[in-house]
Amino acid sequence: MQPIQTLDDFFTRSGADVAFYHMGRRVTPCARETLAAFEQGSMSWPEPWQGHARLAAVFRLGDMPEPAIWFLSLPLDEQGYLSPSERDAFIQRLLETLGQNAGQSPDTDSNAVDNLMQDNPLAFTPDTTFQAVLNARANLATEHRPSQYLAGVEAYIDGRHDDWESLGLQGLADYAMRLDDAGQQRLAQALEKLPADVLRPLCYCLEHRPLQPALVGALCQRGEAAAGEGDVETFCACIRAVGSSEDERAGAWYATLLADDAACGPDTLAAMAGRGWPLLEDGERLPRFLSRLAEDPRTGFGAVIRDLALIPRLRLPVITLLRDAPDGSRLQQRLTQLTGQAEEQAK
C-alpha cells in the first residue's frame, strides 16, 4: 500500500466523511477533485488569498460524535501552485499522531484530531463572519437546521419586529445562505430602510454567494446613497456584496465607479480586488482598475498586483497589461518602482 502523502490521501484512506470549503476570498464549496489536483501539482489554487490557499475541512473520523474542522492555510509559490514542505510536515505529524492507518479504527480519538491544530504553522483562525458563513453553508449542505437566530432575522427583514440590536451574526449568515428568489425580492424591497449597522454585516455575508438582479440593483442604489452621505464603510460593503454576482448591473456599477475620480479611493479599490475580482475579468474594467491602483499612492500597489496575478483567470491579463503599460504612464512608473525595490532587496 502506498504511503499517505497528501491531505486527499489521508481523507480517502481514513474513510472520513469530509467536505471542503474555500476560506480565502470567500466561503464557497471546494470540490474534492480541486484539492487533489492542487496537491498533485497539476493545477494552481483557484482562489488564493495573500499568497496562500485557505481551506476548511469539515469531517468526521470513526465514531466522532461531532464533526471536526481544520482551517488550513497552505503556502503558494509565485505561480499559485502548492509549496509542499509545510503540508508534508503536517502529514508527517498527522501520521505520527494517528498512525499510518489513520481514521480506520472506530475508536478514533477526537482529542488527538483536535490537537493536530495546536502549534500548527498551517492553522489559522478565520474572522467571525467567515466562521458564521461556513457554519451556515455546512448546515445547509447537510440538511441540518439553521441556528435559532435565523427566525429573528427573517422577522426583522419582513417587518414583523423592529429590534435590530437583537440580531446575531450567525442569524444573518443563515439568512444570507438560505435566501431563495422570493426572499431576495423581499430583501431588495426592504434594503433601503435597513440601518447601516444591520446592512453592513449582512453585506459581508451576502458577498459569499451570487445574487439575483433585483437585489444587486438595490445594493448598488444603497451603495450610491451611502457614498453621497460620506458613509465609506457602507459604500464599500455594498461593493463587496455584489462582487460574486454575474448580473450586468454589478459590472456596470464597477465600471461607473472606476470612471469616477471621487469614487476610486483605496477602500473602493480594496473592496473590488478582495471580493469583486470576478467582475475585473473584463477587457475594460481590469485595465481601468490597474490604472486607478497605480495613480493612488495610498494603495498597496505591489501587494494587490501580486495577489491578483495569483488568481488563475486573471494572471495572464494582469501580466499582459503590466507588460504593455504605455511609456511614461503612472502604471509603468509604479511597476518600475516595484521592480527596483525587489532588485534592491535581492542584493
Phi, psi and omega per residue, in radians:
M1 nan 2.329 3.133
Q2 -1.150 2.482 3.108
P3 -1.178 2.731 3.074
I4 -1.296 2.118 -3.074
Q5 -2.108 -0.285 -3.082
T6 -2.337 2.897 3.041
L7 -1.081 -0.701 3.111
D8 -1.081 -0.708 3.057
D9 -1.001 -0.804 -3.091
F10 -1.053 -0.872 -3.094
F11 -1.210 -0.509 3.085
T12 -1.234 -0.857 -3.078
R13 -1.221 -0.533 -3.110
S14 -1.349 -0.283 -3.076
G15 1.254 0.369 -3.085
A16 -1.165 2.565 2.941
D17 -1.525 1.881 -2.952
V18 -2.357 2.535 2.996
A19 -2.309 2.447 -3.116
F20 -1.948 2.588 3.129
Y21 -2.411 2.398 2.940
H22 -1.147 2.429 -3.133
M23 -2.333 0.376 -3.101
G24 -1.686 -1.335 -3.120
R25 -1.473 -0.502 3.109
R26 -2.843 2.884 3.130
V27 -1.675 1.843 3.111
T28 -2.450 2.693 3.116
P29 -1.038 2.498 3.096
C30 -2.034 2.078 -3.124
A31 -1.105 2.474 3.105
R32 -0.975 -0.664 -3.132
E33 -1.120 -0.550 3.112
T34 -1.128 -0.818 3.121
L35 -1.102 -0.748 -3.118
A36 -1.073 -0.817 -3.133
A37 -1.140 -0.665 3.119
F38 -1.108 -0.791 -3.127
E39 -1.207 -0.482 3.104
Q40 -1.401 -0.135 3.127
G41 1.428 0.253 -3.113
S42 -1.661 -0.073 3.054
M43 -2.661 2.654 3.046
S44 -1.467 2.858 -3.091
W45 -1.289 2.245 -3.008
P46 -1.248 -0.455 -3.107
E47 -2.287 1.207 -3.115
P48 -1.233 2.678 3.099
W49 -2.468 2.007 3.104
Q50 0.906 0.782 3.054
G51 1.362 0.255 -3.110
H52 -2.365 2.708 2.944
A53 -1.723 1.862 -3.116
R54 -1.657 2.260 -2.945
L55 -2.463 2.472 2.967
A56 -1.961 2.300 3.016
A57 -1.958 2.018 3.120
V58 -1.856 2.012 -2.957
F59 -2.630 2.832 2.990
R60 -2.170 2.366 3.035
L61 -2.076 2.380 3.076
G62 0.978 -2.259 -3.077
D63 -1.802 0.505 3.113
M64 -0.992 2.213 -3.086
P65 -1.225 -0.550 3.130
E66 -2.246 2.609 3.126
P67 -1.156 2.571 3.004
A68 -1.649 2.730 3.084
I69 -2.264 2.179 3.010
W70 -1.865 2.227 3.003
F71 -1.826 1.967 -3.038
L72 -2.089 2.372 3.112
S73 -2.068 1.772 -3.019
L74 -1.637 2.165 -3.107
P75 -1.126 2.516 3.115
L76 -1.941 2.685 3.007
D77 -1.483 -3.017 -3.018
E78 -1.205 -0.222 3.113
Q79 -1.899 0.151 3.081
G80 1.515 0.176 3.079
Y81 -1.617 2.862 -3.097
L82 -1.149 2.290 2.889
S83 -1.617 1.835 -2.799
P84 -1.412 -0.179 -2.943
S85 -1.048 -0.803 -3.120
E86 -1.225 -0.624 3.051
R87 -1.081 -0.737 -3.141
D88 -1.109 -0.689 3.115
A89 -1.123 -0.673 3.108
F90 -1.145 -0.737 3.105
I91 -1.050 -0.739 3.127
Q92 -1.096 -0.745 3.114
R93 -1.128 -0.680 3.137
L94 -1.072 -0.809 -3.100
L95 -1.189 -0.625 3.098
E96 -1.149 -0.567 -3.105
T97 -1.416 -0.785 -3.034
L98 -1.813 -0.210 3.139
G99 1.647 2.807 -3.100
Q100 -1.102 -0.441 3.106
N101 -1.758 0.692 -3.022
A102 -0.843 2.244 3.007
G103 1.479 -0.173 -3.083
Q104 -1.392 -0.323 3.100
S105 -1.436 2.411 -3.134
P106 -1.200 -0.198 -3.109
D107 -1.844 0.598 3.123
T108 -0.889 2.302 -3.097
D109 -1.444 1.969 -3.122
S110 -1.161 -0.493 3.102
N111 -1.147 -0.664 3.101
A112 -1.119 -0.683 3.110
V113 -1.102 -0.800 3.138
D114 -1.122 -0.668 -3.078
N115 -1.175 -0.332 3.107
L116 -1.099 -0.376 3.138
M117 -1.533 -0.173 3.123
Q118 -1.270 2.231 3.131
D119 0.970 0.557 -3.136
N120 -1.656 2.077 -3.103
P121 -1.108 -0.307 3.107
L122 -1.492 -0.303 -3.054
A123 -1.320 2.547 3.025
F124 -2.532 2.854 3.120
T125 -1.971 1.970 3.112
P126 -1.143 2.772 3.071
D127 -1.209 2.936 -2.983
T128 -1.112 -0.594 3.122
T129 -1.159 -0.766 3.113
F130 -1.075 -0.698 3.119
Q131 -1.133 -0.716 -3.140
A132 -1.154 -0.727 3.137
V133 -1.180 -0.693 3.082
L134 -1.047 -0.803 3.134
N135 -1.050 -0.741 3.139
A136 -1.131 -0.764 -3.140
R137 -1.156 -0.766 -3.106
A138 -1.130 -0.741 3.103
N139 -1.105 -0.703 3.126
L140 -1.159 -0.737 -3.104
A141 -1.140 -0.568 -3.115
T142 -1.726 0.169 3.103
E143 1.048 0.576 3.025
H144 -1.528 2.780 -3.136
R145 -1.218 2.563 3.072
P146 -1.251 3.092 3.124
S147 -1.192 2.868 3.129
Q148 -1.170 -0.230 -3.069
Y149 -1.486 -0.191 -3.104
L150 -1.100 -0.755 -3.071
A151 -1.028 -0.677 3.133
G152 -1.152 -0.675 3.120
V153 -1.168 -0.770 3.129
E154 -1.072 -0.735 3.140
A155 -1.137 -0.674 3.141
Y156 -1.169 -0.838 -3.121
I157 -1.079 -0.648 -3.124
D158 -1.407 -0.022 3.086
G159 1.434 0.314 -3.119
R160 -1.559 -0.176 2.920
H161 -2.743 2.838 -3.026
D162 -2.167 0.352 -3.135
D163 -1.587 1.390 -3.085
W164 -1.234 -0.386 -3.112
E165 -1.210 -0.265 -3.135
S166 -1.554 -0.067 -3.085
L167 -1.333 2.328 -3.139
G168 -1.762 2.712 -3.131
L169 -1.053 -0.688 -3.140
Q170 -1.116 -0.648 3.082
G171 -1.115 -0.706 3.102
L172 -1.138 -0.684 3.112
A173 -1.157 -0.758 3.091
D174 -1.059 -0.736 3.141
Y175 -1.086 -0.813 -3.093
A176 -1.128 -0.711 -3.092
M177 -1.316 -0.397 -3.080
R178 -1.790 0.096 -3.125
L179 -1.128 2.138 2.986
D180 -1.632 -3.088 -3.070
D181 -1.050 -0.743 -3.139
A182 -1.141 -0.687 3.115
G183 -1.142 -0.635 3.096
Q184 -1.157 -0.631 3.084
Q185 -1.105 -0.760 3.132
R186 -1.132 -0.722 3.128
L187 -1.131 -0.699 3.114
A188 -1.016 -0.685 -3.135
Q189 -1.258 -0.537 -3.098
A190 -1.549 -0.220 -2.938
L191 -1.041 -0.687 -3.075
E192 -1.038 -0.529 -3.042
K193 -1.659 -0.101 -3.108
L194 -1.228 2.325 3.048
P195 -1.144 2.661 -3.096
A196 -1.019 -0.572 -3.114
D197 -1.206 -0.301 3.023
V198 -1.672 -0.734 -3.066
L199 -1.086 -0.762 -3.054
R200 -1.072 -0.949 3.127
P201 -1.114 -0.533 3.077
L202 -1.136 -0.726 3.081
C203 -1.050 -0.702 -3.116
Y204 -1.174 -0.316 3.014
C205 -1.547 -0.719 -3.122
L206 -1.128 -0.443 -3.077
E207 -1.128 -0.215 -3.101
H208 -1.587 0.157 -3.119
R209 -2.644 2.705 3.040
P210 -1.272 2.637 -3.071
L211 -2.139 2.734 3.116
Q212 -1.300 2.745 -3.060
P213 -0.941 -0.733 -3.096
A214 -1.080 -0.727 -3.135
L215 -1.255 -0.672 3.065
V216 -1.017 -0.805 3.142
G217 -1.080 -0.716 -3.140
A218 -1.156 -0.668 3.123
L219 -1.188 -0.663 3.088
C220 -1.101 -0.748 3.139
Q221 -1.141 -0.738 -3.138
R222 -1.178 -0.634 3.088
G223 -1.104 -0.744 3.106
E224 -1.097 -0.704 3.125
A225 -1.117 -0.720 3.115
A226 -1.113 -0.695 3.108
A227 -1.080 -0.711 3.122
G228 -1.125 -0.465 3.132
E229 -1.599 -0.017 -3.115
G230 1.351 0.289 3.137
D231 -1.578 1.465 -3.041
V232 -1.137 -0.643 -3.090
E233 -1.119 -0.791 3.125
T234 -1.198 -0.694 3.078
F235 -0.961 -0.873 -3.116
C236 -1.216 -0.564 3.081
A237 -1.077 -0.683 3.115
C238 -1.206 -0.673 3.068
I239 -1.028 -0.779 3.130
R240 -1.143 -0.701 -3.037
A241 -1.089 -0.587 -3.100
V242 -1.592 0.006 -2.994
G243 -1.150 -0.417 -3.138
S244 -1.663 0.094 -3.041
S245 -1.757 2.369 -3.123
E246 -1.532 -0.081 -3.118
D247 -0.988 2.418 -3.056
E248 -1.072 -0.388 3.125
R249 -1.144 -0.643 3.130
A250 -1.141 -0.819 3.122
G251 -1.106 -0.697 3.123
A252 -1.129 -0.658 3.123
W253 -1.156 -0.768 3.092
Y254 -1.019 -0.753 -3.133
A255 -1.091 -0.711 3.123
T256 -1.112 -0.754 -3.138
L257 -1.140 -0.701 -3.126
L258 -1.202 -0.363 3.101
A259 -1.548 -0.085 -3.036
D260 -1.843 1.982 -3.134
D261 -0.975 -0.681 -3.058
A262 -1.290 -0.381 -3.037
A263 -1.594 -0.264 -2.944
C264 -1.703 0.942 3.030
G265 -1.370 3.053 -3.108
P266 -1.069 -0.573 3.128
D267 -1.155 -0.722 3.111
T268 -1.092 -0.821 -3.111
L269 -1.149 -0.648 3.099
A270 -1.146 -0.696 3.112
A271 -1.107 -0.724 3.122
M272 -1.141 -0.799 -3.093
A273 -1.203 -0.676 -3.051
G274 -1.340 -0.678 -3.049
R275 -2.145 -0.353 -3.084
G276 -1.872 0.377 -3.086
W277 -1.034 -0.527 3.096
P278 -1.071 -0.526 -3.141
L279 -1.360 -0.204 3.084
L280 -1.489 -0.150 3.087
E281 -1.373 1.260 -3.005
D282 -2.670 2.437 -3.044
G283 -1.141 -0.342 3.113
E284 -1.855 -0.710 -3.074
R285 -1.211 -0.709 -3.095
L286 -1.099 -0.880 3.114
P287 -1.087 -0.600 3.099
R288 -1.174 -0.686 3.106
F289 -1.087 -0.814 -3.122
L290 -1.106 -0.660 3.095
S291 -1.119 -0.797 3.106
R292 -1.066 -0.717 3.137
L293 -1.067 -0.713 -3.119
A294 -1.275 -0.568 -3.052
E295 -1.292 -0.426 -3.071
D296 -1.719 1.969 -3.099
P297 -1.181 -0.193 -3.122
R298 -1.452 -0.204 -3.099
T299 -1.411 2.638 3.012
G300 -1.445 1.262 -2.968
F301 -0.921 -0.930 -3.070
G302 -1.085 -0.789 -3.111
A303 -1.112 -0.742 -3.124
V304 -1.174 -0.747 3.125
I305 -1.053 -0.826 -3.137
R306 -1.079 -0.701 -3.126
D307 -1.158 -0.806 3.136
L308 -1.136 -0.651 -3.103
A309 -1.212 -0.263 3.073
L310 -1.445 -0.294 3.110
I311 -1.297 2.076 -2.993
P312 -0.907 -0.732 -3.060
R313 -1.325 -0.294 3.134
L314 -1.811 -0.237 -2.998
R315 -0.983 -0.989 -3.086
L316 -1.120 -0.800 3.099
P317 -1.042 -0.702 3.135
V318 -1.136 -0.832 -3.126
I319 -1.082 -0.712 -3.133
T320 -1.120 -0.780 -3.140
L321 -1.137 -0.648 3.099
L322 -1.185 -0.738 -3.133
R323 -1.118 -0.652 -3.062
D324 -1.688 0.266 3.134
A325 -1.017 2.328 -3.100
P326 -1.050 2.513 3.091
D327 -0.997 2.323 3.103
G328 1.435 -0.097 3.130
S329 -1.252 2.744 3.113
R330 -1.086 -0.583 3.113
L331 -1.095 -0.776 3.115
Q332 -1.145 -0.687 -3.141
Q333 -1.096 -0.788 -3.141
R334 -1.143 -0.660 3.126
L335 -1.151 -0.701 3.104
T336 -1.111 -0.732 3.087
Q337 -1.065 -0.755 -3.126
L338 -1.105 -0.742 3.129
T339 -1.137 -0.724 3.119
G340 -1.099 -0.725 3.108
Q341 -1.096 -0.714 3.140
A342 -1.140 -0.704 3.127
E343 -1.158 -0.658 3.132
E344 -1.155 -0.704 3.129
Q345 -1.198 -0.506 -3.107
A346 -1.335 -0.249 -3.108
K347 -1.252 nan nan
